[in-house]
């Protein structure tokens, strides 16, 4: 069987792919922002000396990091409507799932970033009379987040790749757009090959950006 890529045109991109790409990008951005915010809270809980904060956060992170994402996507998609008594749709379910899941990974990144800051920095803040919250907000976290930028970018690339898993619940992401285009043009194999090429180009470009950021961060240090 010969491959025919002649069906690939601006019409195909406009009618099938742009919508899916926008959703994949939006999901990546929302999951990144929500995951970092929730993950930072979890990281601070894990670094706390209070067991009633440390234990729940540790359990949450360990459970999420031990379960395949596609299973979590299906669980949230099926469980939340059952709990609230009404459907929430594939898109909203995807947003909630990705924030909850990625928070566990961002938590460990933030925790490692905080641990990389010399303890003398926090001690200096305490000597100036700063509270724990002020110390974290004004001294530790700004330095930690700057150091974590390349790692955050790497995780975001993985997150973008993982957005294709919402295909399992019928959300219209980039991969879904390629699938529908393949069905409409009668070229499913070529469509999936093109999907692989597009994902590669996006992720490879982002990985090059990460390398450039790593060099800049190294110079700043």
PLY file of the C-alpha trace (Angstrom):
ply
format ascii 1.0
element vertex 221
property float x
property float y
property float z
element edge 220
property int vertex1
property int vertex2
end_header
0.00 0.00 0.00
1.42 3.40 -0.99
1.21 6.50 1.16
-0.61 9.53 -0.21
-0.10 12.86 1.56
-1.81 14.96 -1.10
-4.90 15.34 1.10
-2.89 17.48 3.53
-3.90 21.10 2.89
-4.77 24.37 4.59
-8.42 23.33 4.43
-7.63 20.24 6.50
-5.69 22.30 9.03
-8.42 24.90 9.32
-11.33 22.46 9.54
-9.87 19.74 11.75
-6.51 20.54 13.34
-6.61 24.10 14.64
-9.46 23.35 17.06
-7.63 20.31 18.42
-4.30 22.15 18.69
-5.92 25.03 20.59
-7.46 22.64 23.09
-4.16 20.77 23.57
-2.32 24.05 24.17
-5.03 25.37 26.50
-5.02 22.12 28.46
-1.22 22.28 28.74
-1.29 25.89 29.99
-4.13 25.35 32.47
-2.63 22.11 33.79
0.79 23.77 34.13
-0.48 26.79 36.06
-2.89 24.78 38.19
-0.38 21.98 38.69
2.39 24.34 39.81
0.07 26.18 42.22
-1.35 22.97 43.72
2.06 21.27 43.57
3.69 24.13 45.49
1.11 23.75 48.25
1.76 20.00 48.34
5.53 20.58 48.42
5.22 22.95 51.39
2.99 20.42 53.12
5.56 17.66 52.55
8.34 19.87 53.92
6.30 20.70 57.00
7.15 19.20 60.38
3.47 18.59 61.08
2.37 14.97 60.39
-1.23 16.03 59.68
0.12 17.97 56.70
2.99 15.72 55.66
1.16 12.38 55.62
-1.84 13.36 53.41
0.42 15.20 50.94
2.87 12.27 50.75
0.04 9.79 50.21
-1.50 11.93 47.48
1.78 12.38 45.62
2.82 8.73 45.88
-0.58 7.47 44.72
-0.80 9.85 41.75
2.75 9.12 40.65
2.12 5.37 40.79
-1.01 5.24 38.60
-1.03 5.52 34.78
-2.46 8.86 33.65
-4.96 7.25 31.30
-6.52 5.40 34.26
-6.79 8.65 36.23
-8.42 10.32 33.21
-11.02 7.56 33.00
-11.64 7.57 36.75
-12.28 11.30 36.90
-14.41 11.20 33.77
-16.61 8.44 35.21
-16.44 9.24 38.93
-17.10 12.99 39.12
-20.47 12.86 37.28
-21.51 10.04 39.60
-20.62 12.07 42.69
-22.29 15.32 41.60
-25.19 13.68 39.80
-24.67 15.29 36.40
-22.18 15.07 33.51
-19.40 17.65 33.32
-18.15 16.95 29.81
-14.87 15.60 28.52
-13.12 18.99 28.34
-13.75 20.02 31.96
-12.95 16.51 33.14
-9.61 16.72 31.30
-8.74 20.05 32.93
-9.50 18.74 36.44
-7.66 15.47 35.85
-4.50 17.03 34.48
-4.25 19.62 37.25
-4.71 16.93 39.90
-2.26 14.55 38.25
0.47 17.01 37.27
0.42 18.59 40.74
2.05 15.43 42.09
4.96 15.77 39.67
5.33 19.53 40.08
5.28 18.96 43.84
8.45 16.89 43.67
10.10 19.41 41.36
9.29 22.28 43.74
10.36 20.25 46.77
13.72 19.51 45.14
14.07 23.17 44.12
13.45 24.38 47.67
15.96 21.81 48.94
18.58 23.17 46.54
18.56 26.61 48.21
21.29 26.92 50.86
19.85 26.82 54.39
21.78 29.95 55.19
19.34 31.91 53.01
16.39 30.91 55.19
18.43 31.42 58.35
19.28 34.96 57.26
15.59 35.69 56.75
14.76 34.37 60.18
17.50 36.51 61.68
15.81 39.53 60.13
12.59 38.61 61.90
10.75 37.17 58.93
8.03 34.59 59.48
8.15 31.19 57.77
5.63 32.36 55.15
7.56 35.56 54.45
10.81 33.63 54.22
9.35 31.26 51.66
7.57 33.95 49.66
10.36 36.53 49.54
13.60 34.56 49.75
13.38 30.82 49.13
10.67 30.35 46.47
11.85 33.12 44.06
15.33 31.57 43.92
13.96 28.03 43.76
11.58 28.82 40.90
14.36 30.47 38.90
16.47 27.33 39.28
13.53 25.11 38.37
12.61 26.81 35.07
14.41 24.26 32.83
12.91 21.33 34.76
9.48 22.93 34.57
9.88 23.27 30.81
10.85 19.61 30.49
7.78 18.58 32.47
5.60 20.84 30.29
6.86 19.04 27.17
5.88 15.71 28.74
2.54 17.24 29.72
1.86 18.37 26.15
2.58 14.86 24.89
0.27 13.41 27.55
-2.64 15.61 26.44
-3.14 13.12 23.60
-4.48 10.68 26.23
-7.74 12.67 26.52
-8.51 10.86 23.28
-9.72 8.08 25.63
-12.70 10.16 26.81
-13.53 11.73 23.45
-12.11 15.22 24.02
-11.25 17.06 20.82
-7.48 17.45 21.13
-4.83 17.59 18.40
-4.70 13.81 18.01
-8.49 13.64 17.75
-8.36 16.28 15.02
-5.93 14.15 13.02
-8.10 11.06 13.53
-11.26 12.81 12.30
-9.36 14.28 9.34
-8.08 10.81 8.44
-11.59 9.38 8.52
-13.04 12.20 6.44
-10.34 11.97 3.78
-10.11 8.18 3.91
-6.41 8.33 4.88
-6.14 7.19 8.54
-2.57 5.85 8.29
-1.20 9.01 6.69
-3.13 11.10 9.21
-1.54 9.33 12.19
1.91 9.64 10.58
1.38 13.38 10.18
0.24 13.57 13.81
3.52 11.96 14.89
5.49 14.46 12.79
3.62 17.45 14.25
4.06 16.24 17.83
7.75 15.65 17.15
8.29 19.12 15.68
6.53 20.85 18.57
8.26 18.85 21.29
11.68 18.97 19.62
11.44 22.76 19.29
10.50 23.06 22.96
13.37 20.77 23.98
15.81 23.05 22.14
14.35 26.00 24.04
14.91 24.11 27.29
18.59 23.61 26.46
18.96 27.32 25.76
17.29 28.12 29.10
19.58 25.72 30.93
22.62 27.56 29.58
21.20 30.94 30.65
20.36 29.67 34.14
23.86 28.20 34.43
25.37 31.59 33.50
23.20 33.38 36.09
24.33 30.94 38.76
0 1
1 2
2 3
3 4
4 5
5 6
6 7
7 8
8 9
9 10
10 11
11 12
12 13
13 14
14 15
15 16
16 17
17 18
18 19
19 20
20 21
21 22
22 23
23 24
24 25
25 26
26 27
27 28
28 29
29 30
30 31
31 32
32 33
33 34
34 35
35 36
36 37
37 38
38 39
39 40
40 41
41 42
42 43
43 44
44 45
45 46
46 47
47 48
48 49
49 50
50 51
51 52
52 53
53 54
54 55
55 56
56 57
57 58
58 59
59 60
60 61
61 62
62 63
63 64
64 65
65 66
66 67
67 68
68 69
69 70
70 71
71 72
72 73
73 74
74 75
75 76
76 77
77 78
78 79
79 80
80 81
81 82
82 83
83 84
84 85
85 86
86 87
87 88
88 89
89 90
90 91
91 92
92 93
93 94
94 95
95 96
96 97
97 98
98 99
99 100
100 101
101 102
102 103
103 104
104 105
105 106
106 107
107 108
108 109
109 110
110 111
111 112
112 113
113 114
114 115
115 116
116 117
117 118
118 119
119 120
120 121
121 122
122 123
123 124
124 125
125 126
126 127
127 128
128 129
129 130
130 131
131 132
132 133
133 134
134 135
135 136
136 137
137 138
138 139
139 140
140 141
141 142
142 143
143 144
144 145
145 146
146 147
147 148
148 149
149 150
150 151
151 152
152 153
153 154
154 155
155 156
156 157
157 158
158 159
159 160
160 161
161 162
162 163
163 164
164 165
165 166
166 167
167 168
168 169
169 170
170 171
171 172
172 173
173 174
174 175
175 176
176 177
177 178
178 179
179 180
180 181
181 182
182 183
183 184
184 185
185 186
186 187
187 188
188 189
189 190
190 191
191 192
192 193
193 194
194 195
195 196
196 197
197 198
198 199
199 200
200 201
201 202
202 203
203 204
204 205
205 206
206 207
207 208
208 209
209 210
210 211
211 212
212 213
213 214
214 215
215 216
216 217
217 218
218 219
219 220
